Amino acid sequence: MPAIRVLNTARAQEITQKNLSQAELMNNLNQDFMTAFKDKNVENGVIFAGEDVNLIHQKQSAQQIINELAQGLEK
């Protein structure tokens, strides 16, 4: 099974506690992702993420991120 990374939400934690087959796991993840996307309910859904998601420690606007990147370039 390929590595799948998701945000640490309540629903993701709930799914990991179940003893699911690969097919059941993928079905749950896909359904929960679509539900979270459709309902705009990130906290109770499954949101796929990249391997460096653990490097994010705070919520920031796009403008804040761009400002930080620009400040880093100036140094």
BELFENGI-V525533 format. One record per residue. N is the residue number from 1. SS is DSSP state (alpha for helix, beta for strand, coil for the rest). PHI is phi as a letter, one per 20 degrees, with the letter a starting at -180 (NA if undefined). Layout:
n=N ss=SS phi=PHI
n=N ss=SS phi=PHI
This chain:
n=1 ss=coil phi=NA
n=2 ss=coil phi=f
n=3 ss=coil phi=f
n=4 ss=coil phi=c
n=5 ss=coil phi=d
n=6 ss=beta phi=c
n=7 ss=coil phi=f
n=8 ss=coil phi=e
n=9 ss=coil phi=d
n=10 ss=alpha phi=g
n=11 ss=alpha phi=f
n=12 ss=alpha phi=f
n=13 ss=alpha phi=f
n=14 ss=alpha phi=f
n=15 ss=alpha phi=f
n=16 ss=alpha phi=f
n=17 ss=coil phi=f
n=18 ss=coil phi=e
n=19 ss=coil phi=e
n=20 ss=coil phi=e
n=21 ss=coil phi=f
n=22 ss=alpha phi=g
n=23 ss=alpha phi=f
n=24 ss=alpha phi=f
n=25 ss=alpha phi=f
n=26 ss=alpha phi=f
n=27 ss=alpha phi=f
n=28 ss=alpha phi=f
n=29 ss=alpha phi=f
n=30 ss=alpha phi=f
n=31 ss=alpha phi=f
n=32 ss=alpha phi=f
n=33 ss=alpha phi=f
n=34 ss=alpha phi=f
n=35 ss=alpha phi=f
n=36 ss=alpha phi=f
n=37 ss=alpha phi=f
n=38 ss=alpha phi=f
n=39 ss=alpha phi=e
n=40 ss=coil phi=l
n=41 ss=coil phi=d
n=42 ss=coil phi=f
n=43 ss=coil phi=f
n=44 ss=coil phi=d
n=45 ss=coil phi=c
n=46 ss=coil phi=d
n=47 ss=coil phi=d
n=48 ss=beta phi=f
n=49 ss=coil phi=b
n=50 ss=coil phi=f
n=51 ss=coil phi=f
n=52 ss=coil phi=e
n=53 ss=alpha phi=g
n=54 ss=alpha phi=f
n=55 ss=alpha phi=e
n=56 ss=coil phi=e
n=57 ss=coil phi=d
n=58 ss=coil phi=b
n=59 ss=coil phi=e
n=60 ss=coil phi=b
n=61 ss=coil phi=f
n=62 ss=alpha phi=g
n=63 ss=alpha phi=f
n=64 ss=alpha phi=f
n=65 ss=alpha phi=f
n=66 ss=alpha phi=f
n=67 ss=alpha phi=g
n=68 ss=alpha phi=f
n=69 ss=alpha phi=f
n=70 ss=alpha phi=f
n=71 ss=alpha phi=f
n=72 ss=alpha phi=f
n=73 ss=alpha phi=f
n=74 ss=alpha phi=f
n=75 ss=coil phi=f
